């Protein structure tokens, strides 16, 4: 009589899949594709940003500085019908990095009614690790592990410096991590250090929540500083 070994084969197939998933929870998968290649980062730092909100668009004036020059980015943020945030630059102007350039620009914007913050709420930093365009199921489990590991390290560093704390994280368009921030400039610098240690600077978007109403907001991509395009916070 022939023996039906199909149930045995099915058992072992499911067993090895389960074993692979369990094993993968202890490993991480790091993105390999540099999908932010068109938004290359540079050595310039965001020194000050000013905002206005005419109607449904947030306009910003962002001052960056490097060793030789000061860059002024005139940009806009708006959301589409799918609640995706669009970020674009209307103009980018470069100045010589003279001692009073930054202060002169800041004074001008303040006189014109630009504000350094649109709301009074605590600052929120949204960090998204950008995944590869395709990943296997096991690699996806490893990517979740990476996000959890990185957000733990950032949370620990922020708390140690009394700069903020983690409050949410999930998987969506990428590995999403949200932090309350009490000192933006210091926290931003610290987060970049952690991400650099993790080898993720070419695979991450750092954004700042910009309040547009009591319960409404947009996200401004502040790293890479040259980013233009669509940010999906889902």
Secondary structure, 3 states (H helix, E strand, C coil): CCCCCHHHHHHHHHHHHHHHHHHHCCCCCCCCCCCCHHHCCCCCEEEEEEEEEECCEEEEEEEEECCCEEEEEEEEEEECCCCCEEEEEEEEEEEECCCCHHHHHHHHHHHCCCECCCCCCCEEEEEEECCCCCCCHHHHHHHHHHHHHHHHHHHHHHHHCCCEEEEEEEECCCEEEEEEECCHHHHHHHHHHHHHHCCCCCCEEEEEEEECCCCCEEEEEEECCCCCEEECCC
